[in-house]
Amino acid sequence: MGLGDDGVRSCDQLARKKLSPHGSRVFSGGRRWLWQDFTDPDLANAEAERRGQKKVSRQLWHLGPKIMEVDGFVREHRDLDIREAHPELVFLRLNDDAPLPSKHAEEGLALRRHLLTANGFSDLDDWLTVRRARTGAKRDDVLDACAVALAARDCVGCLPEGNAPRDALSVPQQIWF
């Protein structure tokens, strides 16, 4: 939430630093103009280069429609307390700030599952098998959603701390965990 014109947000930079050596787990670079003005990622990235900005990854590009959907919702519902969270920051917190293995490896998935069950999630095995079937969600998607739910229930911090910086449309730029 809270998109700048250049794709640089202090909350992303702080999250990358906190997740080191796995800072790449934080996508950064979202800009409203990318998805408002372009439907082709190559043309959008050419414009970013022309502006002297970093390109966006294909992963971030494909998240763009959902980012814009959330951005519109947040701007239309300023009366609600809507906060951005990052599952990897939640898992880091639950793991006593020790870096976790990749969520794409069995070891990383097992550790994330363990951390969630230790923090009150029951029936997680059912969610990861039966309930997930034919939804299109991957196991790591389910675990990430659970971590974000924990951030909503038991938030302990945010990046940056204190009052959130705001983008040009006054949307906060802060990540909770």
ROMAR-599995 format. One line per 8 residues: for each residue x, y, z of N, C-alpha, C, O. Coordinates in steps of 0.2 Angstrom, whole numbers, plus 5000, padded with zeros to 4 digits. Last residue first. Example, Ala and Ser with C-alpha at 12.3 -4.5 7.8 and 13.67 -1.06 7.14 Angstrom:
<recs>
5064 4989 5035 5068 4995 5036 5064 5000 5039 5067 5006 5040 ~ 5066 4972 5039 5062 4978 5039 5066 4984 5039 5071 4983 5042
</recs>
This chain:
<recs>
5020 4968 5056 5021 4961 5057 5020 4959 5064 5021 4953 5066 ~ 5017 4980 5043 5016 4978 5050 5018 4970 5050 5017 4967 5045 ~ 5024 4993 5034 5023 4986 5034 5023 4984 5041 5027 4985 5045 ~ 5019 5008 5026 5021 5005 5032 5019 4998 5032 5014 4996 5030 ~ 5013 5021 5020 5018 5017 5017 5022 5014 5023 5027 5016 5026 ~ 4996 5027 5018 5002 5025 5022 5007 5020 5019 5004 5016 5015 ~ 4991 5039 5006 4991 5032 5008 4997 5030 5012 5002 5032 5010 ~ 4991 5052 5000 4991 5051 5007 4989 5044 5010 4986 5043 5015
4995 5052 4987 4988 5052 4988 4986 5051 4996 4981 5049 4997 ~ 5009 5052 4988 5006 5058 4986 4999 5058 4987 4996 5063 4987 ~ 5011 5042 5004 5012 5043 4997 5009 5050 4995 5006 5053 4999 ~ 5018 5044 5020 5012 5044 5016 5014 5045 5009 5019 5049 5007 ~ 5025 5036 5034 5026 5040 5029 5020 5039 5024 5017 5034 5024 ~ 5017 5033 5050 5019 5031 5043 5020 5036 5038 5016 5041 5038 ~ 5024 5036 5066 5020 5038 5061 5022 5036 5054 5028 5037 5052 ~ 5033 5021 5071 5030 5028 5072 5025 5029 5067 5022 5025 5064
5045 5012 5061 5041 5013 5067 5038 5020 5067 5041 5025 5064 ~ 5042 5008 5043 5046 5011 5049 5041 5012 5055 5035 5012 5055 ~ 5037 4993 5051 5042 4997 5048 5040 5002 5043 5036 5000 5038 ~ 5031 4987 5067 5030 4990 5060 5036 4993 5057 5041 4995 5061 ~ 5025 4975 5078 5029 4980 5076 5027 4982 5069 5023 4979 5065 ~ 5016 4965 5082 5020 4968 5087 5025 4974 5085 5028 4977 5089 ~ 4999 4959 5081 5005 4963 5078 5009 4966 5084 5007 4968 5089 ~ 4990 4948 5081 4995 4949 5086 5001 4953 5084 5007 4951 5084
4980 4949 5070 4978 4947 5077 4983 4949 5083 4982 4952 5088 ~ 4988 4952 5059 4981 4956 5061 4979 4955 5068 4977 4959 5071 ~ 4998 4943 5060 4999 4950 5060 4993 4954 5062 4994 4959 5066 ~ 4990 4931 5057 4993 4932 5064 4995 4940 5065 4995 4942 5070 ~ 4987 4934 5044 4981 4934 5049 4984 4934 5056 4981 4938 5060 ~ 4999 4932 5039 4996 4939 5038 4990 4939 5043 4989 4944 5046 ~ 5000 4918 5041 5005 4923 5044 5002 4930 5044 5003 4933 5049 ~ 4990 4913 5032 4990 4912 5040 4994 4917 5043 4992 4920 5049
4996 4917 5020 4989 4920 5022 4988 4919 5030 4986 4924 5033 ~ 5007 4909 5020 5008 4916 5020 5001 4919 5022 5002 4924 5026 ~ 5001 4896 5019 5005 4898 5025 5006 4905 5026 5005 4908 5031 ~ 4995 4897 5007 4991 4896 5013 4994 4898 5019 4992 4901 5023 ~ 5006 4899 4999 5001 4904 4999 4997 4903 5005 4995 4908 5008 ~ 5013 4887 5000 5016 4893 5003 5011 4898 5003 5011 4903 5008 ~ 5004 4878 4993 5005 4877 5001 5008 4884 5004 5005 4886 5009 ~ 4994 4888 4982 5000 4883 4983 5000 4883 4991 4997 4887 4994
4978 4889 4975 4983 4891 4980 4988 4886 4981 4987 4880 4981 ~ 4969 4883 4967 4974 4886 4964 4979 4889 4968 4985 4891 4966 ~ 4959 4875 4972 4958 4882 4973 4963 4886 4969 4962 4892 4968 ~ 4960 4861 4972 4956 4864 4966 4955 4872 4968 4951 4875 4964 ~ 4963 4860 4989 4962 4856 4983 4958 4861 4978 4953 4863 4980 ~ 4963 4866 5001 4966 4869 4996 4965 4866 4989 4966 4870 4984 ~ 4956 4856 5009 4953 4863 5008 4956 4867 5003 4953 4871 4999 ~ 4966 4845 5009 4959 4845 5007 4956 4852 5005 4953 4852 5000
4979 4853 5012 4978 4847 5008 4971 4848 5005 4970 4850 5000 ~ 4980 4863 5021 4986 4862 5016 4984 4857 5011 4988 4856 5006 ~ 4969 4862 5029 4970 4867 5025 4975 4866 5019 4974 4869 5014 ~ 4974 4850 5036 4968 4850 5032 4968 4856 5027 4966 4855 5021 ~ 4985 4856 5043 4986 4850 5038 4980 4850 5033 4981 4848 5027 ~ 4978 4865 5052 4982 4867 5046 4984 4862 5041 4984 4863 5035 ~ 4970 4863 5063 4968 4860 5056 4972 4863 5050 4970 4863 5045 ~ 4975 4878 5071 4974 4871 5071 4971 4869 5064 4969 4873 5060
4986 4890 5076 4983 4887 5070 4982 4880 5071 4986 4876 5071 ~ 4994 4894 5087 4987 4894 5088 4983 4891 5082 4977 4891 5082 ~ 5008 4894 5086 5004 4900 5088 4997 4900 5087 4994 4905 5085 ~ 5012 4882 5082 5014 4884 5089 5010 4890 5091 5010 4892 5097 ~ 5007 4882 5069 5003 4878 5074 5005 4880 5081 5001 4880 5085 ~ 5017 4891 5064 5010 4893 5064 5006 4889 5069 5002 4891 5073 ~ 5029 4884 5065 5028 4891 5068 5021 4893 5069 5018 4896 5074 ~ 5026 4873 5057 5027 4872 5064 5026 4879 5068 5023 4879 5073
5025 4879 5044 5019 4876 5047 5020 4875 5054 5015 4876 5058 ~ 5038 4884 5043 5033 4889 5043 5026 4886 5046 5023 4889 5050 ~ 5045 4872 5043 5046 4876 5048 5041 4881 5049 5038 4883 5054 ~ 5040 4866 5031 5039 4863 5037 5040 4867 5043 5036 4867 5048 ~ 5045 4875 5022 5037 4874 5022 5036 4871 5029 5031 4873 5033 ~ 5058 4873 5023 5055 4880 5024 5048 4879 5025 5045 4883 5030 ~ 5060 4860 5019 5062 4862 5026 5059 4869 5028 5056 4869 5033 ~ 5055 4860 5006 5051 4856 5011 5053 4859 5018 5049 4859 5022
5056 4876 4998 5059 4870 5000 5055 4867 5006 5052 4870 5010 ~ 5050 4888 4997 5049 4884 4991 5053 4877 4993 5052 4872 4988 ~ 5053 4896 5007 5047 4893 5008 5045 4888 5002 5040 4885 5002 ~ 5070 4894 5012 5065 4896 5007 5059 4892 5008 5058 4887 5010 ~ 5073 4895 5030 5075 4893 5024 5069 4895 5019 5064 4897 5021 ~ 5074 4911 5040 5071 4905 5038 5073 4902 5031 5075 4906 5027 ~ 5084 4919 5052 5082 4918 5045 5079 4911 5044 5082 4906 5047 ~ 5077 4923 5068 5082 4919 5064 5080 4918 5057 5074 4916 5056
5068 4930 5076 5072 4934 5071 5078 4930 5068 5083 4933 5066 ~ 5060 4919 5081 5065 4923 5085 5070 4927 5081 5076 4927 5083 ~ 5050 4916 5072 5057 4911 5073 5062 4915 5077 5068 4914 5075 ~ 5041 4926 5072 5039 4919 5075 5045 4915 5076 5045 4911 5081 ~ 5049 4935 5064 5047 4936 5071 5045 4930 5075 5048 4929 5081 ~ 5048 4928 5052 5055 4930 5055 5054 4931 5063 5058 4929 5067 ~ 5035 4928 5049 5038 4921 5051 5045 4923 5054 5047 4919 5058 ~ 5033 4942 5047 5029 4938 5053 5033 4932 5054 5034 4930 5060
5041 4944 5036 5042 4947 5043 5039 4944 5048 5042 4944 5054 ~ 5034 4936 5027 5041 4934 5029 5043 4938 5035 5047 4935 5039 ~ 5021 4942 5026 5022 4936 5029 5029 4934 5031 5030 4931 5036 ~ 5018 4959 5029 5022 4955 5025 5023 4948 5029 5026 4948 5034 ~ 5004 4970 5028 5008 4966 5032 5012 4962 5027 5011 4961 5021 ~ 4996 4986 5029 5000 4981 5025 5004 4977 5030 5006 4979 5035 ~ 4980 4990 5036 4987 4990 5036 4990 4984 5032 4987 4979 5031 ~ 4966 5000 5039 4969 4995 5034 4976 4995 5034 4979 5001 5033
4954 5006 5046 4961 5005 5048 4964 4999 5045 4963 4993 5047 ~ 4943 5016 5037 4945 5010 5040 4952 5009 5041 4956 5013 5038 ~ 4942 5028 5030 4939 5028 5037 4941 5021 5041 4940 5021 5047 ~ 4945 5026 5017 4950 5029 5022 4948 5029 5029 4952 5030 5034 ~ 4941 5019 5006 4939 5017 5013 4944 5020 5018 4946 5016 5022 ~ 4947 5022 4994 4940 5023 4994 4937 5022 5002 4932 5025 5003 ~ 4960 5018 4996 4959 5025 4995 4951 5027 4996 4950 5032 4998 ~ 4958 5004 4997 4961 5008 5003 4959 5016 5002 4958 5019 5007
4954 5001 4984 4950 5000 4990 4952 5004 4996 4948 5007 5000 ~ 4965 5005 4976 4959 5008 4975 4954 5007 4981 4951 5012 4984 ~ 4974 4996 4981 4976 5003 4982 4969 5007 4981 4968 5012 4985 ~ 4969 4984 4978 4969 4985 4985 4970 4993 4986 4967 4996 4990 ~ 4970 4985 4964 4963 4984 4967 4963 4986 4974 4959 4989 4977 ~ 4983 4986 4962 4979 4992 4960 4972 4991 4963 4969 4996 4965 ~ 4987 4973 4966 4990 4979 4970 4985 4985 4968 4984 4989 4973 ~ 4981 4966 4956 4979 4965 4963 4981 4971 4967 4977 4974 4972
4988 4970 4945 4981 4971 4945 4978 4971 4952 4974 4974 4954 ~ 5002 4967 4949 5000 4974 4948 4992 4974 4948 4990 4979 4952 ~ 5008 4955 4949 5004 4956 4955 5000 4963 4954 4996 4965 4958 ~ 5015 4955 4937 5009 4951 4937 5005 4952 4944 4999 4950 4944 ~ 5026 4963 4942 5021 4965 4936 5015 4962 4937 5009 4965 4936 ~ 5032 4955 4951 5029 4961 4953 5024 4963 4948 5018 4965 4949 ~ 5037 4945 4942 5033 4943 4947 5029 4949 4950 5023 4949 4951 ~ 5045 4953 4934 5039 4950 4931 5034 4948 4936 5028 4948 4936
5051 4968 4942 5051 4961 4940 5045 4958 4937 5040 4962 4938 ~ 5053 4984 4935 5050 4980 4939 5051 4972 4937 5051 4971 4931 ~ 5068 4995 4934 5063 4991 4931 5059 4987 4937 5062 4986 4942 ~ 5072 5010 4942 5073 5003 4941 5067 5000 4938 5061 5002 4938 ~ 5073 5026 4932 5070 5022 4938 5072 5014 4937 5073 5012 4931 ~ 5074 5035 4923 5080 5034 4927 5078 5030 4933 5081 5030 4938 ~ 5064 5036 4913 5063 5041 4919 5069 5040 4924 5070 5043 4929 ~ 5068 5026 4905 5068 5033 4902 5068 5038 4908 5071 5043 4908
5065 5015 4914 5072 5017 4912 5072 5024 4909 5077 5027 4911 ~ 5051 5016 4913 5054 5017 4920 5062 5018 4918 5065 5023 4922 ~ 5049 5014 4900 5047 5020 4903 5050 5021 4909 5053 5027 4911 ~ 5052 5000 4900 5056 5005 4895 5055 5012 4898 5059 5016 4898 ~ 5043 4995 4908 5050 4995 4910 5054 5000 4906 5059 5003 4908 ~ 5032 4996 4900 5032 5000 4906 5039 5000 4909 5041 5005 4912 ~ 5035 4988 4889 5034 4995 4888 5034 4999 4895 5037 5005 4895 ~ 5035 4976 4896 5041 4978 4893 5041 4986 4891 5046 4990 4892
5022 4974 4901 5028 4975 4905 5034 4978 4902 5038 4982 4905 ~ 5008 4982 4895 5014 4978 4893 5019 4980 4898 5022 4985 4898 ~ 4999 4992 4899 4997 4985 4899 5002 4980 4897 5001 4974 4898 ~ 5001 5007 4907 5003 5002 4903 5000 4996 4904 4998 4994 4910 ~ 4995 5017 4916 4997 5019 4910 4999 5013 4905 5000 5015 4899 ~ 4993 5010 4928 4988 5014 4925 4989 5016 4918 4984 5017 4914 ~ 5004 5003 4931 4998 4999 4929 4992 5003 4926 4988 5001 4923 ~ 5013 5013 4933 5015 5007 4929 5009 5004 4926 5008 5002 4920
5008 5023 4941 5008 5024 4934 5010 5018 4930 5008 5018 4924 ~ 5010 5017 4954 5003 5018 4951 5004 5018 4943 5000 5015 4940 ~ 5023 5006 4957 5021 5013 4955 5014 5013 4952 5013 5009 4947 ~ 5034 4995 4965 5027 4996 4963 5026 5004 4962 5028 5008 4967 ~ 5046 4992 4971 5046 4995 4964 5039 4997 4962 5038 4999 4956 ~ 5049 4976 4978 5048 4983 4978 5048 4986 4971 5049 4982 4966 ~ 5046 4961 4987 5045 4964 4981 5045 4972 4982 5042 4974 4986 ~ 5056 4953 4998 5052 4958 4998 5052 4961 4991 5057 4963 4988
5065 4943 4996 5058 4941 4997 5053 4946 4998 5047 4945 4998 ~ 5078 4949 4996 5074 4948 4989 5067 4945 4990 5063 4945 4985 ~ 5083 4947 5008 5080 4953 5007 5076 4953 5000 5071 4957 4999 ~ 5090 4937 5016 5084 4935 5011 5080 4941 5009 5074 4941 5009 ~ 5099 4938 5026 5101 4939 5019 5096 4937 5014 5098 4936 5008 ~ 5087 4951 5029 5094 4949 5026 5096 4943 5030 5096 4942 5036 ~ 5076 4956 5034 5076 4950 5031 5082 4947 5029 5083 4941 5027 ~ 5079 4970 5036 5078 4965 5042 5078 4958 5040 5079 4954 5044
5081 4974 5023 5087 4974 5028 5085 4969 5034 5090 4966 5036 ~ 5068 4973 5018 5074 4970 5015 5080 4969 5020 5083 4964 5020 ~ 5062 4982 5027 5060 4975 5027 5066 4971 5024 5067 4966 5027 ~ 5068 4995 5023 5069 4992 5030 5067 4985 5030 5071 4981 5034 ~ 5063 4995 5010 5070 4995 5011 5072 4992 5018 5076 4988 5019 ~ 5049 4996 5012 5052 4990 5008 5060 4990 5010 5062 4984 5011 ~ 5048 5008 5019 5046 5002 5022 5049 4996 5019 5051 4991 5022 ~ 5052 5017 5010 5057 5016 5015 5055 5009 5019 5059 5006 5021
5051 5014 4993 5047 5015 4999 5052 5013 5005 5056 5008 5004 ~ 5051 5018 4976 5055 5017 4982 5051 5019 4988 5048 5024 4988 ~ 5044 5021 4964 5045 5014 4967 5049 5013 4973 5050 5007 4975 ~ 5042 5033 4960 5048 5031 4958 5049 5023 4961 5054 5020 4959 ~ 5029 5037 4965 5030 5038 4958 5037 5035 4956 5038 5033 4950 ~ 5023 5025 4978 5026 5032 4975 5027 5032 4968 5026 5027 4964 ~ 5009 5019 4986 5014 5019 4980 5017 5025 4979 5013 5030 4978 ~ 5002 5011 4998 5006 5018 4998 5011 5017 4992 5017 5015 4993
5004 4994 5000 5000 5000 5000 5004 5006 5000 5010 5006 5002
</recs>
